[in-house]
Amino acid sequence: MITMKNIIREGNPTLRARAKALTFPLTAEQKQLGQSLMEFLENSQNPEVAKKYQLRAGVGLAAPQVDQSIRMTAVLVPDENDQPVFKHILVNPTIVSESVRMAALAEGEGCLSVDRDVPGYVPRHQRITLRWYDLEGNKHIDKLRDYPAIVCQHEIDHLNGILFFDHINEQKPFSTDDNTVLIG
Protein backbone atom coordinates (compact mmCIF):
# COMPACT_ATOMS: atom_id res chain seq x y z
CA MET A 1 0.00 0.00 0.00
CA ILE A 2 1.32 3.42 -0.97
CA THR A 3 1.39 5.94 1.88
CA MET A 4 2.74 9.48 2.13
CA LYS A 5 6.18 8.10 3.06
CA ASN A 6 6.39 6.48 -0.41
CA ILE A 7 5.74 9.78 -2.21
CA ILE A 8 8.90 11.69 -3.06
CA ARG A 9 9.03 15.44 -2.51
CA GLU A 10 10.24 18.38 -4.56
CA GLY A 11 14.01 18.39 -4.76
CA ASN A 12 14.16 14.71 -5.73
CA PRO A 13 15.62 14.55 -9.27
CA THR A 14 13.05 11.95 -10.44
CA LEU A 15 10.38 14.68 -10.29
CA ARG A 16 12.34 16.73 -12.84
CA ALA A 17 13.14 13.92 -15.27
CA ARG A 18 11.18 13.02 -18.41
CA ALA A 19 9.65 9.62 -17.68
CA LYS A 20 10.18 6.72 -20.08
CA ALA A 21 7.35 5.40 -22.26
CA LEU A 22 6.11 1.92 -21.45
CA THR A 23 5.86 -0.95 -23.93
CA PHE A 24 3.15 -3.59 -23.97
CA PRO A 25 2.53 -6.08 -22.60
CA LEU A 26 3.21 -4.51 -19.22
CA THR A 27 5.00 -6.55 -16.60
CA ALA A 28 3.12 -7.83 -13.56
CA GLU A 29 5.07 -5.28 -11.47
CA GLN A 30 4.01 -2.40 -13.74
CA LYS A 31 0.35 -3.44 -13.60
CA GLN A 32 0.57 -3.72 -9.81
CA LEU A 33 2.08 -0.24 -9.64
CA GLY A 34 -0.86 1.17 -11.60
CA GLN A 35 -3.32 -0.54 -9.27
CA SER A 36 -1.40 0.74 -6.23
CA LEU A 37 -1.50 4.31 -7.55
CA MET A 38 -5.29 4.07 -7.91
CA GLU A 39 -5.63 2.41 -4.50
CA PHE A 40 -3.80 5.37 -2.94
CA LEU A 41 -6.29 7.81 -4.52
CA GLU A 42 -9.27 5.75 -3.35
CA ASN A 43 -7.83 5.55 0.18
CA SER A 44 -6.90 9.25 0.25
CA GLN A 45 -10.49 10.22 -0.64
CA ASN A 46 -11.98 7.98 2.05
CA PRO A 47 -12.03 10.09 5.26
CA GLU A 48 -11.65 7.14 7.67
CA VAL A 49 -8.83 5.45 5.75
CA ALA A 50 -7.07 8.76 5.07
CA LYS A 51 -7.13 9.62 8.77
CA LYS A 52 -5.95 6.17 9.83
CA TYR A 53 -2.93 6.24 7.48
CA GLN A 54 -2.42 10.04 7.53
CA LEU A 55 -2.93 10.41 3.78
CA ARG A 56 -3.35 13.75 2.04
CA ALA A 57 -6.32 13.67 -0.32
CA GLY A 58 -5.37 13.44 -3.96
CA VAL A 59 -7.10 13.26 -7.34
CA GLY A 60 -4.04 12.15 -9.27
CA LEU A 61 -0.79 10.30 -8.58
CA ALA A 62 1.91 9.75 -11.19
CA ALA A 63 4.53 6.99 -11.13
CA PRO A 64 7.41 9.51 -10.88
CA GLN A 65 5.92 10.67 -7.56
CA VAL A 66 6.70 7.23 -6.14
CA ASP A 67 10.19 7.35 -7.70
CA GLN A 68 9.31 5.28 -10.80
CA SER A 69 10.29 7.24 -13.90
CA ILE A 70 7.73 5.69 -16.25
CA ARG A 71 4.77 7.20 -18.13
CA MET A 72 1.92 6.01 -15.92
CA THR A 73 -0.49 7.90 -13.72
CA ALA A 74 -3.76 7.26 -11.90
CA VAL A 75 -6.57 9.83 -11.93
CA LEU A 76 -9.69 9.77 -9.74
CA VAL A 77 -11.85 12.88 -10.07
CA PRO A 78 -15.06 12.69 -8.00
CA ASP A 79 -18.22 14.74 -8.49
CA GLU A 80 -19.96 16.65 -5.67
CA ASN A 81 -21.52 13.35 -4.50
CA ASP A 82 -18.14 11.56 -4.42
CA GLN A 83 -18.99 9.52 -7.51
CA PRO A 84 -16.16 9.16 -10.04
CA VAL A 85 -16.34 11.51 -13.02
CA PHE A 86 -13.03 10.27 -14.46
CA LYS A 87 -11.33 7.24 -12.90
CA HIS A 88 -8.57 5.59 -14.88
CA ILE A 89 -5.00 4.34 -14.78
CA LEU A 90 -3.38 6.08 -17.74
CA VAL A 91 -0.40 4.52 -19.51
CA ASN A 92 1.57 6.67 -21.98
CA PRO A 93 -1.05 9.48 -21.92
CA THR A 94 -0.76 12.12 -24.63
CA ILE A 95 -2.73 15.31 -25.21
CA VAL A 96 -3.62 15.19 -28.91
CA SER A 97 -5.51 18.50 -29.02
CA GLU A 98 -6.26 21.36 -26.68
CA SER A 99 -8.49 24.40 -26.56
CA VAL A 100 -7.26 27.92 -27.10
CA ARG A 101 -9.30 28.98 -24.05
CA MET A 102 -7.39 28.55 -20.82
CA ALA A 103 -8.66 27.73 -17.33
CA ALA A 104 -7.26 27.84 -13.83
CA LEU A 105 -8.51 26.65 -10.46
CA ALA A 106 -9.70 29.63 -8.43
CA GLU A 107 -8.05 28.26 -5.28
CA GLY A 108 -4.83 27.34 -7.11
CA GLU A 109 -3.29 23.89 -7.33
CA GLY A 110 -1.54 21.66 -4.86
CA CYS A 111 0.54 18.53 -5.18
CA LEU A 112 1.25 15.50 -3.00
CA SER A 113 4.97 16.00 -3.78
CA VAL A 114 4.94 19.65 -2.67
CA ASP A 115 4.63 20.19 1.08
CA ARG A 116 4.16 23.94 0.89
CA ASP A 117 1.43 26.26 -0.27
CA VAL A 118 2.33 27.94 -3.55
CA PRO A 119 -0.27 30.66 -4.21
CA GLY A 120 -1.20 31.65 -7.74
CA TYR A 121 -3.20 30.66 -10.77
CA VAL A 122 -1.92 27.75 -12.86
CA PRO A 123 -3.10 28.37 -16.44
CA ARG A 124 -4.05 25.20 -18.31
CA HIS A 125 -6.15 24.39 -21.36
CA GLN A 126 -9.87 24.34 -20.55
CA ARG A 127 -10.51 21.39 -22.90
CA ILE A 128 -8.23 18.60 -24.05
CA THR A 129 -8.47 15.45 -26.11
CA LEU A 130 -6.51 12.77 -24.32
CA ARG A 131 -5.14 9.56 -25.84
CA TRP A 132 -4.05 6.92 -23.36
CA TYR A 133 -3.73 3.18 -22.90
CA ASP A 134 -5.07 0.99 -20.11
CA LEU A 135 -3.07 -1.68 -18.29
CA GLU A 136 -3.96 -4.24 -20.98
CA GLY A 137 -2.74 -1.99 -23.81
CA ASN A 138 -6.16 -0.92 -25.12
CA LYS A 139 -6.18 2.58 -26.62
CA HIS A 140 -8.69 5.15 -25.35
CA ILE A 141 -9.50 8.70 -26.44
CA ASP A 142 -11.39 11.02 -24.12
CA LYS A 143 -12.52 14.61 -24.46
CA LEU A 144 -12.19 16.34 -21.11
CA ARG A 145 -13.00 19.83 -19.91
CA ASP A 146 -12.61 21.96 -16.81
CA TYR A 147 -11.51 20.15 -13.63
CA PRO A 148 -10.85 16.66 -15.11
CA ALA A 149 -8.85 18.28 -17.94
CA ILE A 150 -6.82 20.30 -15.43
CA VAL A 151 -6.09 17.21 -13.31
CA CYS A 152 -4.89 15.23 -16.33
CA GLN A 153 -2.65 18.09 -17.47
CA HIS A 154 -1.15 18.28 -13.96
CA GLU A 155 -0.43 14.53 -14.03
CA ILE A 156 1.04 14.58 -17.54
CA ASP A 157 3.30 17.42 -16.39
CA HIS A 158 4.70 15.00 -13.79
CA LEU A 159 5.63 12.62 -16.63
CA ASN A 160 7.53 15.47 -18.28
CA GLY A 161 9.42 16.68 -15.20
CA ILE A 162 7.22 19.75 -14.69
CA LEU A 163 5.69 20.84 -11.37
CA PHE A 164 2.52 22.94 -11.16
CA PHE A 165 4.25 26.04 -9.79
CA ASP A 166 6.41 26.21 -12.94
CA HIS A 167 3.28 27.62 -14.66
CA ILE A 168 2.62 30.40 -12.11
CA ASN A 169 3.55 33.92 -13.16
CA GLU A 170 6.14 34.90 -10.53
CA GLN A 171 5.60 38.65 -10.93
CA LYS A 172 1.79 38.48 -10.93
CA PRO A 173 0.70 35.10 -9.51
CA PHE A 174 -3.01 35.98 -9.53
CA SER A 175 -3.16 37.62 -12.95
CA THR A 176 -5.18 36.18 -15.84
CA ASP A 177 -5.98 37.36 -19.31
CA ASP A 178 -9.36 37.62 -21.02
CA ASN A 179 -8.85 34.10 -22.43
CA THR A 180 -8.72 32.42 -19.01
CA VAL A 181 -11.75 31.19 -17.10
CA LEU A 182 -11.52 30.55 -13.33
CA ILE A 183 -12.99 27.26 -12.12
CA GLY A 184 -14.17 26.47 -8.67
Stockholm file with secondary structure:
# STOCKHOLM 1.0

chainA/1-184         MITMKNIIREGNPTLRARAKALTFPLTAEQKQLGQSLMEFLENSQNPEVAKKYQLRAGVGLAAPQVDQSIRMTAVLVPDENDQPVFKHILVNPTIVSESVRMAALAEGEGCLSVDRDVPGYVPRHQRITLRWYDLEGNKHIDKLRDYPAIVCQHEIDHLNGILFFDHINEQKPFSTDDNTVLIG
#=GR chainA/1-184 SS CCCGGGSCCTTCGGGGSCCBCCCSSCCHHHHHHHHHHHHHHHHHTSHHHHHHHTCCCCSEEEGGGGTCCBSEEEEEEECTTSCEEEEEEEEEEEEEEECSSEEEETTCCCBTTBCSCCCSCCCEESEEEEEEECTTCCEEEEEEEHHHHHHHHHHHHHHTTCCGGGGSCSSCTTCCCTTEEEEC
#=GC SS_cons         CCCGGGSCCTTCGGGGSCCBCCCSSCCHHHHHHHHHHHHHHHHHTSHHHHHHHTCCCCSEEEGGGGTCCBSEEEEEEECTTSCEEEEEEEEEEEEEEECSSEEEETTCCCBTTBCSCCCSCCCEESEEEEEEECTTCCEEEEEEEHHHHHHHHHHHHHHTTCCGGGGSCSSCTTCCCTTEEEEC
//
